[in-house]
Amino acid sequence: MNPERRDRLRDAAIAVLAAEGGRGLTHRAVDRA
């Protein structure tokens, strides 16, 4: 996985966690973020 893509996924996952908590952290939620 290239570093830029990994960074975008990490940032999206953190945003989803902050907004929706652990239960909201799904692949689809990260894709939407």
N, C-alpha and C positions, 0 to 999 in steps of 0.2 A: 504494500500500500504506500502510495507516495505521501510525503510529509504534509503537503498542503491539504490533501483530502482528509488525512487523519486529524489535522488541526480543525478543519471545518466541522467534522463529525463530533469532535470533543466539545467544541464551543456550542454546537446545537444541543448536545446531550446535557450540558450544564444549564443551558437556558430552559430546557424542558423540565429538568429537575427543580429548578428554582420556581418555575411557574406552576407545576402540577404535582411535584413530589415524586417519590419512588414508584408509586403505582401508575403514574402517567408516563413513565419512561418506557416507550415502546419503539420499535423500528419505525413504525408509521409516524409517530409523533416527532421523532428526530428528522425524518424525511420532510415533514411539513415545516419544521423550524428553519 
